[in-house]
Structure formats: C-alpha cells, structure tokens
Amino acid sequence: MFFVMHRWSLAANVTACKMPPDMDHARYIIVGGGVAGTVAAETLRMQDAEARIVIVSAEDYPLYSRVLLPNYVRGKIPREKVFLRTWEQYAAKKIEVLRGRAVVSVDAVAHIATLDDGAEWQYEKLLVATGGKAAVPPPFAGLPHMLPFHTVDDADRIRTEVERLSMLPEGSRRAAIVGGGFIALEFPPFFAPHGIETHLLLRGPRFLHRIMTPEGSTVIERILESYGVIIHRNVEVKGVSEMPDGLMLTLSDGSTLEVGAVGIGLGLATNAPEGVLHGAGIGADAQLKTAQADMWTAGDAAEFDDIIAGCRHQLGNWLNADQQGRCAAKNMAGTRCTFENVSQYSMYIFDTVIAMAGDRPKDVVPRIIADGAKHVELYEKDGILVGATMIGLAAERSAIIAAIKNKQTSPL
C-alpha cells in the first residue's frame, strides 16, 4: 500500500519570508505522525478546507494506538487492531504524509523545515508533535536483546524475544527490567506468564519512590511479587557484556545477573529537531504556542502552562496528546483555544488498574484510603482535591477526576 503525493492551491496569505522558487511550501507542516499530529491535521482540515497540510512522520505507519500495544504484546489482540487509520483516510482528507522521514532542523526565522534527505519545506504555521524517544542508558546502547517499549516496532521485537526466551531450557529463562516507573511496569506481564524468571532493577529504595507514598509503593510491589517478580532495590547496571543467549549484567552492589533480555523502562527523552527551543520539553503557553514565531507544540514533547494545576507540566499520555493536538490546531487556524484538561494516566499491571490524576504537590501529605485491594492517595489543598493516585479503583475514578477539574472537594 502506498500514498500518492498531491499538491493543492495555496490561499493568498503567505509567510513574510520569500519562498525560493524550487522550495516546497505548505500552510501547515506537522512534525510527528502520532495521535497529536494526526488529530491536529484532521482538525486543521475541518478549520481550513483548502490549505495544504503536510505531516512528516518518522515512522512508516498510519496512526496506531500506543495504548493498545501492551495488549498486542500479550497476545490479547492481533497486530492489525492497534492501527486506527489507513493511508486512504489521510488521502480522503487531503492530508499529505511524508512517511519514514524526519525533520532534522527548523529555521524559525525563515520558516523553513529541513528533512533528513536535505529537502527544505517552507511553512506558514508549524506544529512540533514529535513526542519522545525511549531513554536507553549507555551500557545498553547498540546491544542485542535490549528492549525499549514505545513503538509498534518495539512491540514486535518484544514478542520475538519473549518467544525465544520461552523456548530456552527451564532454568535459563530469565529477563531483567531496568526502571522504576510506569513503562517498567509494562514488562512483567510480558515475561512472567511465559515462565520467564523476571528481575526488576530499581535505582531507588522502592517503586515510584518520588511520586508515591511508601504505602502505595508497597501495594504495587506486593502485586509484582505475587506473580514471581524478583525486586532488586538501590541497584544500577554498571556494565553489560554479551553472552551466547543474552546479556551479563554487572550491578552496582557487586553482583552479576545473566539474562536473556532486558526491558528498558526509563521513560522518554524529548525528541525535538535542531532549532526548536526546548529544555526538558518544548515550552508553550496555555494555548500551546511556543516562544518561536508561528510555532506550536502538542503531545508528549510539550511542556505547557497547566491552568488547572497552576504550574508548567509535561505529560506523556494518549488522552492528553489527542486533546492537545486538537487545541493546537484550532489556534493555528485562528480559533482561540485554551488547553484545560486534568492530567491523567492509567495502566494495568497484570489484572490491577493503576491510575494517577491531577497534581501531587510535594508540600502536601496525601490522605490515604486503603480497603483491601484498593489503595487511594488523595492530595487536597484547603479542602479542594488537586490530585489522586488510585490502585484497584474503577467506579469512582470519573468522580475523582471531575472533582479535580472543577476544584471541588473529594467524593471519597
């Protein structure tokens, strides 16, 4: 299947920078073909029927759901079910896609985006929705059997490695997970059900020790241990060497661990072209406008002014990226939109749902509600609910999120 490029007429308004005669031009260029970039392009098409809209996507796939990837890895859904668009749907909306291409630099003054093959495109409005790239620590760079988890290609590799490990002799089936955050939590359900001895390597004293109470960490660690996961605390990988069927890890406590594969769960690093100003993320106001002329951002890379929490946030979740893409597109087309959304993230660890919503101020001691398998941490300021951590909670989640958004007291 392939996508045929078309050219459409441009409206009279053009950028102040004069376009060289041989340079491609688009009113809107979107850097990134994930959910933020795709829904932004679709929103722009609804706002502007005639403009040329171009997505530059580093991946050669139509939009797919990163949320569904764990279910695909675990064999709960077939691969084709993760895809949410077809190339024909982009074409029907006259959205051009440069597939398997990357914007390597942006001249924000001249309004020129340069691609990895040297091609230059002039834009009138630019959206940077590049998201992040999996952080891989130096000891693992370039090694086989090293498994980040962010893309559908990553999911394919994990499935292949799990199948390989499950066929090794009993006693040799072993995997490690590096990281103490949510991405690391995705890996135990990939390994453990296949009889693969699973080791979780935490750099800190407990899981999510920076954003969760000791009680909350204990609940999660008990779930992991009930499925046979072996937890190593206060350790780092200091060295890695290749073995015939895997890797030998040298740990900071002096021990070694031979494993068939390593799941990398150390979060995402902001992925931004040269010339796009950024720190931890790409800074933006509440309308997702950056400090650079005619440039907006959305999705995992955006570090935006969160008017609900009253601080600057960078969030890595699907719902946030979707809604930011829509809001940024409206602003690019001239319809003012202020992004207002309660930050939230949820996932399953085996059969238990873990969710976080809103802000978790460091100066607030949470109120803890523990009831059997359910564990809730509520962050309240002056009686108003500002954030929550929820483990094993389902029915009350919507009410809690609504209370945070509306600045109300907790429903619990």
Salt bridges, closest charged atoms under 4 A:
ASP24 OD1 - ARG7 NH1 2.79
GLU42 OE2 - ARG85 NE 2.71
GLU42 OE2 - LYS93 NZ 3.59
ASP48 OD2 - ARG27 NH1 2.27
GLU59 OE2 - ARG66 NH2 3.48
ASP60 OD1 - ARG99 NE 2.62
GLU96 OE2 - ARG52 NE 2.49
ASP116 OD1 - ARG101 NE 3.43
ASP117 OD2 - ARG101 NH2 2.50
GLU124 OE2 - HIS25 NE2 3.44
GLU124 OE1 - ARG27 NE 4.00
ASP154 OD1 - ARG157 NH2 2.43
ASP156 OD2 - ARG79 NH2 3.00
GLU161 OE1 - HIS145 ND1 2.89
GLU161 OE1 - ARG164 NH2 3.02
GLU197 OE2 - ARG174 NE 3.03
GLU197 OE2 - HIS199 NE2 2.61
GLU221 OE1 - ARG233 NH2 2.69
GLU225 OE2 - ARG233 NH2 3.83
ASP294 OD2 - HIS111 NE2 2.70
ASP305 OD1 - ARG312 NE 3.10
ASP306 OD2 - HIS313 ND1 2.82
ASP322 OD1 - ARG326 NE 2.61
ASP359 OD1 - HIS313 NE2 3.88
GLU377 OE2 - HIS375 NE2 2.89
GLU380 OE2 - ARG367 NH2 2.91
